[in-house]
Amino acid sequence: MKTIIKYVLLDLFKNKIILIYTLLLAVLAISLLSLDDNPSKGLLSLLNVTLLFVPVITILFATIYFFNAVEFTELLLSQPIRRERVILAEYAGVALPLCAAYAAGVGLPLLFIVSGTQSLVLVLTGVLLTLVFSSLALLIFVTSKDKTRGIGIAIVAALFFTLLFDGLLIGFIYAFSDYPIDQAVVGMIALNPVDLGRVLMLLQLDVAVLMGYSGALFKKFLGSAAGSVFSAVCMLFWVIVPLLLSVRIFRKKDL
């Protein structure tokens, strides 16, 4: 597995996309954190950028890479290597550089400008989102034979989790506002890793005006500490479940 991961990493660093992604994140982080003296506002702005761009860039980049590396995957499968090792190594080779890019691009400016627990949680949120959407990209790859269709599914998935899901959630809240739906809404939020990342960070900021409906519900039912743990655990499930499904499907997939 280590050898496969090494070759995937070398291939990624050749096209310099990871470096450009890191520099872009660093420029955005420094710009947003320098705009206001209030660290909470800077962190909130950076959180919004993270929730919007990281899922989209991660799932598109990872999906395109997996499809472009089909010939490399076929070559590996012709060797006496177990299929699950191949697919997990390719996932690690793509996800780890993207996580490192976010940690460096956002984490280093935070370290020098707004260091503290809140900054650490923001970096953790971005890393978890990267792992989640890399895992979803892998699932899209193993379930789609056509590259164009796979990229289309990736775009729809990114738009659904970043934009459409919240609209559907708001519609549900308005439609059933006369009923006690608070606990149901908490459960529905767990179905969206982007919302979980938002709640995880907002619970650390602990500013009522910024928390919104979802953050207020998590604090009401779980409290800040338990709500943060619940959000992080749910995001880990979003990483593990698609990854396990991908491995199971890939074992029988005919490339």
Contacts in CASP RR format, 6 or more apart in sequence:
PFRMAT RR
TARGET T0000
AUTHOR 0000-0000-0000
METHOD contacts of the structure
MODEL  1
MKTIIKYVLLDLFKNKIILIYTLLLAVLAISLLSLDDNPSKGLLSLLNVT
LLFVPVITILFATIYFFNAVEFTELLLSQPIRRERVILAEYAGVALPLCA
AYAAGVGLPLLFIVSGTQSLVLVLTGVLLTLVFSSLALLIFVTSKDKTRG
IGIAIVAALFFTLLFDGLLIGFIYAFSDYPIDQAVVGMIALNPVDLGRVL
MLLQLDVAVLMGYSGALFKKFLGSAAGSVFSAVCMLFWVIVPLLLSVRIF
RKKDL
1 85 0 8 1.000
1 88 0 8 1.000
1 89 0 8 1.000
1 92 0 8 1.000
4 76 0 8 1.000
4 81 0 8 1.000
4 85 0 8 1.000
4 86 0 8 1.000
4 89 0 8 1.000
4 90 0 8 1.000
4 93 0 8 1.000
5 89 0 8 1.000
5 92 0 8 1.000
5 93 0 8 1.000
5 96 0 8 1.000
7 72 0 8 1.000
8 69 0 8 1.000
8 89 0 8 1.000
8 90 0 8 1.000
8 92 0 8 1.000
8 93 0 8 1.000
8 94 0 8 1.000
9 93 0 8 1.000
9 96 0 8 1.000
9 97 0 8 1.000
11 69 0 8 1.000
11 72 0 8 1.000
12 18 0 8 1.000
12 65 0 8 1.000
12 93 0 8 1.000
12 94 0 8 1.000
12 97 0 8 1.000
13 19 0 8 1.000
13 97 0 8 1.000
17 61 0 8 1.000
18 97 0 8 1.000
18 98 0 8 1.000
18 100 0 8 1.000
18 101 0 8 1.000
19 101 0 8 1.000
21 57 0 8 1.000
21 61 0 8 1.000
21 98 0 8 1.000
21 101 0 8 1.000
22 101 0 8 1.000
22 104 0 8 1.000
22 105 0 8 1.000
23 105 0 8 1.000
25 101 0 8 1.000
25 102 0 8 1.000
25 104 0 8 1.000
25 105 0 8 1.000
25 106 0 8 1.000
26 104 0 8 1.000
26 105 0 8 1.000
26 106 0 8 1.000
26 108 0 8 1.000
26 109 0 8 1.000
28 46 0 8 1.000
28 49 0 8 1.000
29 46 0 8 1.000
29 105 0 8 1.000
29 106 0 8 1.000
29 107 0 8 1.000
29 109 0 8 1.000
29 110 0 8 1.000
30 109 0 8 1.000
30 113 0 8 1.000
32 42 0 8 1.000
32 45 0 8 1.000
32 46 0 8 1.000
32 49 0 8 1.000
33 39 0 8 1.000
33 42 0 8 1.000
33 43 0 8 1.000
33 46 0 8 1.000
33 109 0 8 1.000
33 110 0 8 1.000
33 113 0 8 1.000
33 114 0 8 1.000
34 113 0 8 1.000
35 42 0 8 1.000
35 45 0 8 1.000
36 42 0 8 1.000
36 45 0 8 1.000
39 114 0 8 1.000
39 118 0 8 1.000
40 118 0 8 1.000
40 205 0 8 1.000
40 207 0 8 1.000
40 210 0 8 1.000
42 114 0 8 1.000
43 114 0 8 1.000
43 118 0 8 1.000
43 119 0 8 1.000
43 122 0 8 1.000
43 201 0 8 1.000
43 205 0 8 1.000
44 205 0 8 1.000
44 210 0 8 1.000
46 106 0 8 1.000
46 110 0 8 1.000
46 122 0 8 1.000
47 122 0 8 1.000
47 125 0 8 1.000
47 198 0 8 1.000
47 201 0 8 1.000
47 202 0 8 1.000
50 102 0 8 1.000
50 106 0 8 1.000
50 122 0 8 1.000
50 125 0 8 1.000
50 126 0 8 1.000
50 129 0 8 1.000
51 129 0 8 1.000
51 162 0 8 1.000
51 194 0 8 1.000
51 197 0 8 1.000
51 198 0 8 1.000
52 162 0 8 1.000
54 102 0 8 1.000
54 126 0 8 1.000
54 129 0 8 1.000
54 130 0 8 1.000
54 133 0 8 1.000
55 129 0 8 1.000
55 132 0 8 1.000
55 133 0 8 1.000
55 158 0 8 1.000
55 161 0 8 1.000
55 162 0 8 1.000
55 193 0 8 1.000
55 194 0 8 1.000
56 158 0 8 1.000
56 162 0 8 1.000
58 98 0 8 1.000
58 129 0 8 1.000
58 130 0 8 1.000
58 133 0 8 1.000
58 134 0 8 1.000
58 137 0 8 1.000
59 133 0 8 1.000
59 134 0 8 1.000
59 136 0 8 1.000
59 137 0 8 1.000
59 140 0 8 1.000
59 154 0 8 1.000
59 157 0 8 1.000
59 158 0 8 1.000
60 137 0 8 1.000
60 151 0 8 1.000
60 154 0 8 1.000
60 155 0 8 1.000
60 158 0 8 1.000
61 94 0 8 1.000
61 98 0 8 1.000
61 137 0 8 1.000
62 94 0 8 1.000
62 95 0 8 1.000
62 98 0 8 1.000
62 133 0 8 1.000
62 134 0 8 1.000
62 137 0 8 1.000
62 138 0 8 1.000
63 137 0 8 1.000
63 140 0 8 1.000
63 141 0 8 1.000
63 150 0 8 1.000
63 151 0 8 1.000
63 154 0 8 1.000
64 151 0 8 1.000
65 94 0 8 1.000
66 90 0 8 1.000
66 94 0 8 1.000
66 137 0 8 1.000
66 138 0 8 1.000
66 141 0 8 1.000
67 141 0 8 1.000
67 147 0 8 1.000
67 150 0 8 1.000
67 151 0 8 1.000
69 90 0 8 1.000
70 255 0 8 1.000
73 86 0 8 1.000
73 87 0 8 1.000
73 90 0 8 1.000
73 255 0 8 1.000
74 255 0 8 1.000
76 86 0 8 1.000
77 83 0 8 1.000
77 86 0 8 1.000
77 255 0 8 1.000
83 247 0 8 1.000
83 250 0 8 1.000
83 251 0 8 1.000
84 247 0 8 1.000
84 250 0 8 1.000
84 251 0 8 1.000
87 138 0 8 1.000
87 142 0 8 1.000
87 246 0 8 1.000
87 247 0 8 1.000
87 250 0 8 1.000
88 243 0 8 1.000
88 247 0 8 1.000
90 138 0 8 1.000
91 134 0 8 1.000
91 135 0 8 1.000
91 138 0 8 1.000
91 243 0 8 1.000
91 246 0 8 1.000
94 134 0 8 1.000
94 137 0 8 1.000
95 130 0 8 1.000
95 131 0 8 1.000
95 134 0 8 1.000
95 135 0 8 1.000
98 130 0 8 1.000
98 134 0 8 1.000
99 127 0 8 1.000
99 130 0 8 1.000
99 131 0 8 1.000
102 123 0 8 1.000
102 126 0 8 1.000
102 127 0 8 1.000
102 130 0 8 1.000
103 123 0 8 1.000
103 127 0 8 1.000
106 122 0 8 1.000
106 123 0 8 1.000
106 126 0 8 1.000
107 119 0 8 1.000
107 123 0 8 1.000
110 119 0 8 1.000
110 122 0 8 1.000
110 123 0 8 1.000
111 119 0 8 1.000
117 204 0 8 1.000
118 201 0 8 1.000
118 204 0 8 1.000
118 205 0 8 1.000
121 200 0 8 1.000
121 201 0 8 1.000
121 204 0 8 1.000
121 228 0 8 1.000
122 201 0 8 1.000
124 200 0 8 1.000
124 232 0 8 1.000
125 197 0 8 1.000
125 200 0 8 1.000
125 201 0 8 1.000
126 197 0 8 1.000
128 193 0 8 1.000
128 197 0 8 1.000
128 232 0 8 1.000
128 235 0 8 1.000
128 236 0 8 1.000
128 239 0 8 1.000
129 193 0 8 1.000
129 194 0 8 1.000
129 197 0 8 1.000
129 235 0 8 1.000
131 239 0 8 1.000
132 193 0 8 1.000
132 235 0 8 1.000
132 238 0 8 1.000
132 239 0 8 1.000
132 242 0 8 1.000
133 158 0 8 1.000
133 193 0 8 1.000
135 238 0 8 1.000
135 239 0 8 1.000
135 240 0 8 1.000
135 242 0 8 1.000
135 243 0 8 1.000
135 246 0 8 1.000
136 154 0 8 1.000
136 157 0 8 1.000
136 242 0 8 1.000
137 154 0 8 1.000
138 242 0 8 1.000
138 243 0 8 1.000
138 246 0 8 1.000
139 242 0 8 1.000
139 243 0 8 1.000
139 245 0 8 1.000
139 246 0 8 1.000
139 249 0 8 1.000
140 150 0 8 1.000
140 153 0 8 1.000
140 154 0 8 1.000
140 157 0 8 1.000
141 150 0 8 1.000
141 246 0 8 1.000
142 246 0 8 1.000
142 249 0 8 1.000
142 250 0 8 1.000
142 253 0 8 1.000
143 249 0 8 1.000
144 150 0 8 1.000
144 153 0 8 1.000
161 192 0 8 1.000
161 193 0 8 1.000
161 194 0 8 1.000
162 194 0 8 1.000
165 191 0 8 1.000
165 192 0 8 1.000
165 194 0 8 1.000
165 195 0 8 1.000
166 192 0 8 1.000
166 195 0 8 1.000
169 185 0 8 1.000
169 188 0 8 1.000
169 189 0 8 1.000
169 192 0 8 1.000
169 195 0 8 1.000
172 181 0 8 1.000
172 185 0 8 1.000
172 188 0 8 1.000
173 181 0 8 1.000
173 185 0 8 1.000
173 213 0 8 1.000
182 217 0 8 1.000
182 220 0 8 1.000
182 221 0 8 1.000
183 221 0 8 1.000
185 213 0 8 1.000
185 214 0 8 1.000
185 217 0 8 1.000
186 214 0 8 1.000
186 217 0 8 1.000
186 218 0 8 1.000
186 221 0 8 1.000
186 222 0 8 1.000
189 195 0 8 1.000
189 196 0 8 1.000
189 199 0 8 1.000
189 214 0 8 1.000
189 217 0 8 1.000
189 218 0 8 1.000
190 196 0 8 1.000
190 230 0 8 1.000
190 234 0 8 1.000
193 234 0 8 1.000
193 235 0 8 1.000
193 238 0 8 1.000
195 214 0 8 1.000
196 231 0 8 1.000
196 234 0 8 1.000
196 235 0 8 1.000
196 238 0 8 1.000
197 231 0 8 1.000
197 235 0 8 1.000
198 214 0 8 1.000
198 215 0 8 1.000
199 214 0 8 1.000
199 215 0 8 1.000
199 218 0 8 1.000
199 227 0 8 1.000
199 231 0 8 1.000
200 228 0 8 1.000
200 231 0 8 1.000
200 232 0 8 1.000
200 235 0 8 1.000
202 210 0 8 1.000
202 211 0 8 1.000
202 212 0 8 1.000
202 215 0 8 1.000
203 211 0 8 1.000
203 215 0 8 1.000
203 218 0 8 1.000
203 219 0 8 1.000
203 223 0 8 1.000
203 224 0 8 1.000
203 227 0 8 1.000
203 228 0 8 1.000
203 231 0 8 1.000
204 224 0 8 1.000
204 228 0 8 1.000
205 211 0 8 1.000
206 224 0 8 1.000
208 216 0 8 1.000
211 219 0 8 1.000
218 227 0 8 1.000
218 230 0 8 1.000
218 231 0 8 1.000
219 227 0 8 1.000
222 230 0 8 1.000
END
